[in-house]
Amino acid sequence: MSSDKALAAFEKHVIRRFFDEKNEIWYFSVVDVIAALTDSTNPAVYWRVLKKRLKDEGADETVTKCNALKMPSADGKMRVTDMADTETLLRLIQSIPSPKAEPFKLWLAKVGYERIQDMSDPARSLDRAREYWQKHGRSEKWIQQRMMGQETRNKLTDYWKDHEIKGEEEYAILTNIIHQEWSDVSVKKHKSLKGLKTQNLRDHMSEAELIFTALAELSTRQIAESVQATGMPENAEAGKKGGRIARRARRELEQKTGKSVVTGENFLPPSKEAKRLTGEVSE
């Protein structure tokens, strides 16, 4: 397998990761790595067994270096999972019999290198995102809207960060408040409507959904700035008001067009069954 193909194989897996800005260290979900490296039907059980074996063998240091962090799970909720830095992961995969070990090391190196590039030139990450969306068939109009929405989102989270909103869990709560207000559905319900699991909801939004999400978040930030909202209660109230502005605009558009803005459409590849029914694959 060539290096490019090996790397692409791991990029298809959902491996949750977190970048510690202060210490400039990547942390990766151990169970996601195990799922990518093995054929285990239950990587969580695999990890429990491996963890016990490592402890029995006296490799406690490797296990204890795994940090328990809250990460989004398949059901959309924030759950505690073991995360390991690159050094710890490299030690762990030595204990996992898998022909994918070497390609995975390349993937880890690639992730680290790209992060260094992004820190020195943030435009690189934007270019990479644009290239990713183009490869997946997104139109230039959609890509432009997605990137504009991300900029709006970043300005809002920057405000939250400076006004006593702490941690991903509080960010997620506020995000859901805004989303519920403008769309009349929660983030979890919206993902379910689109048939999504671990995928990013915004990457599967229609152009209209992206626009109204951006309007709600722009309104929220400007309202928060106008009253200098600080802490959860005040920012939650700003989120409700900002979301309602977008909700009124959404309902007016729906009344004029007769079409719902919130849609179950997504950009997921068609399932094998769908392909069979449309004649794209033979029996």
N, C-alpha and C positions, 0 to 999 in steps of 0.2 A: 504494500500500500504506500503511495507517495505521501510526503509530508502534508501537502495541501489537502488530499482526500482524508487523511487521518484527522487533521484539524477540523475539517468540515463535519466529520462524523460526530465529534464532540460538541460542535456548535449547534447541532440539532437537538441535543439533550438540554432539558431545563435544569441547569445547575445554579441554584441560588447562591448569590455571592454578595458580600458586603465589603465596602472599602472604608477602612479606618483612616479618615483624613488626617487626624492628628499624628498618627504613627506611620502613615503611608504604607499600610499593610492590607492585602486582600485576605478575606476569610471566605471559605467555601463550605457549603453544606456537605457533611460527610456522607449522609445517606444518598444524596443525589449523585455524588461521585461513585459510590458503590453501585448504584443503579446503572450508571454509564459504563462501568468497567466489567460488570458481571451480568449473568443471565438470571439473577435472583428475582423471584416473583415477589419477595418481601424484603427489600433492602434494609428496613428498620430492624427486622429480626436478625439478618445477616450481621449488621453492625453490633447488635447486642452480644451475639456469639463471639464475634471477632474481638470485641472489647474485653470480654471475660478471658479469652485465650491469651491476649496480650498481657493482661494483669497476672494471670497464672504463670506466664513465662518471665515475669519480672520487668516487663516493658511499661510500667506504670506511668513513666514520664511522658511517653507518647500520648497515652489516653488522657492524662490530666491536662495536657496542653490544648485540648479541644474545649472551646468556649461555648457555653450554652447561650444562644442569642435568639430573640424572637424574630421569626421570618414568616412571610406569607405562605400559607399551606395551600393544598389543592382546593380546599373548601373556601378559600378567601380569607380565613381567619389567621391572626397572628399567633403562631405557636412556637414554643421553645424547641430548638433543634441544635444538635452539636455542629459547631463550625470549627474549621481548622485552617491555619495559615499554610502557605505553600510548603514551608519546611516540614511541618507536621504531616501534611498530606503525602509528601514524597516518602516519608518513613512508613506511613500506613499502607501505601500501595505496594510496598515491598512484601507485605503480609497477605496480599490479595493475588492469588494465582490467576493471571489474566494476560492474554496476548496483547491487550490494549494498553498495557502499562506504559510502554515507551511513547506511543502516540499521545497519551494523556499528559506526559511530561512536556511534550512539545506544546500542547494546548495551554498548559499552565504558563509556560514561558511566554507564549504569544499574548496571553491576557495581561501579564505583567508589563511586557514591552509596550503594549498599546496604551496602558494607563499612564506610563511615563511620558509617552508622546502627547497624550491628551492634556496632561498637566502643563507641559511646556507650550502647547498650541491647542487650545480648546476647539478650534475650528476643525481639527482632525476628527474628533468624535462626531461632529455634525455631518461631516462628509461621509463618514463610515455609516451613520444612520441612514443618510440619503441613499447611499449605494445599496444598503440592505433592503430598504423599501422598494427601490427600483427593481431589484432582483425578484422581489415577490409580487411584482405586477402593479404596484400602486401608481396612479397617475401623478404627473407633476403638480397638478392642482391640489390633490390630496396631500402630497408630501409637503407642499408649501403651508397648507393649513395645519398639518400635524406639527411642523416645526414652529409655527407662530404660536400654537397652543402650548407647546412645551416652554417657550420663552415666557409666556404669561404665567404658566405654572411655576416656573423657577422664581419669578419675581414675588409671587405669593409666598412660596416656602421660605424665601430669603427674609420676608417680613416676619413670618411666624418665628423663624429662628432667632430674630433679634427682639422678639416680644414674648419671651417666656413660654414658647411652645417647645416641649422637649420630647425627643424620641419619635420613632416611626409610628408607634401606637397612637400618639396624640395627633400626628399628621393624618393618619388614616381615619380617625374619628371625625376630624374637621372636614376632610375630603368627602366623607360619606354624607355629612350634613349638607354640604353644598350640592352634592350630586342628587340627593333625595329631594331637595327643594326645587331644583330646576327641572328634573326629569320625572318626578313623582315615583321613582323606583330607586332602591338602594343600589350601591355598587355591586353587591353580591347578586341581587336580582337581575340587574342589567347583564352581568356576565353569564348568568344562567340562561337568560333569554337568548343570548348569542351562542350558547353551547360552548362557552369557554371554561377552562379549568385553571391552569396556572398561567395562561397567556395574559399579556398586558391588554386591559380593556381598551385603552386609547388606540392601540395599534389595530383594533378591529372596529373602530367607530366609523360611521359614515361622515361625509363632509359636514352635514348639518349638525350631527352630534358633536363633532369637534368644535364647531363654531359656538354652539350654545354652552358647551363646557367652558370654553375660553371666556365667553361673555360673563358667565357666572363667577369665574375666578377673578377676572379683571374687576368686576363690580365689588366683589368681596374685599379685594385688596384696597381699592380706593375708599370704600366705606370704612375699613379698619384704619387706614391712614388718617382719615378725616377726624376720627374720634380717638386716635392713638390707642386702639384696642390692645390690651395686654393680658396674657394668660388665657386659659381655656374658655371661661364663661363669656368674656367679652368678644373673643375671636369667633366663638360659636355663634353668637348673636349676629356678628358681621356676616358670617357665612350664610345664615338663614336669610338675611336681607339681600345679600348679593345673589343668592340662588333664586329668590323670588322674582328679582328683576328679569332674569333669564327665563323663568317659568312663564311670566306674562307674555314675553316676546314669543316663546315657543307656542303657547296656546293660540295666540293671534295668527301665527303663520299656519298652524294646523287648521284653524277655522277657515282661512282663505284658500288653502290648497286641498283640504280634505284628506291629507296624509299625515300619519304619525311621524314625528321626528325620531322618537325612540324606536329603534328597529332591531330585529333579531338577525339582521344580515351580518356576516363576518367575512374574514379573508382566510378562513381555514381551508386547507386542501380538501377536496371532496373525498368522502369515505369510499372504501372499496365497494360498498353496497350501492352508493349513489352512482358511482361510475358504471356499475353493472347495469343499473336501471336505465342509464342514458346511453348504453351501448359502447362506452369508452373502453371496457375490458370484456374479454370473452370469458365464458364459463370455464 
